[in-house]
Amino acid sequence: MTELFESIQTLKFKLTDFSNVMRRTRELGAEAGCHETGIAARMYTKQELRALIIQLQDLYRKY
């Protein structure tokens, strides 16, 4: 039960932190004015989102 609670808390923190990821992506895009940096920012966001989805799926499968 403790492990479940810790997993949920960790994911909750990461989801909260994801807003920072989105903000940073917008900042990178605004600063860039450059196509390559915009692509890198979107790839970073996609990678972070994919990691969160995988963690949620793993948690769902476990419990």
Secondary structure, 3 states (H helix, E strand, C coil): CHHHHHHHHHHHHHHHHHHHHHHHHHHHHHHHCCHHHHHHHHHHHHHHHHHHHHHHHHHHHHC
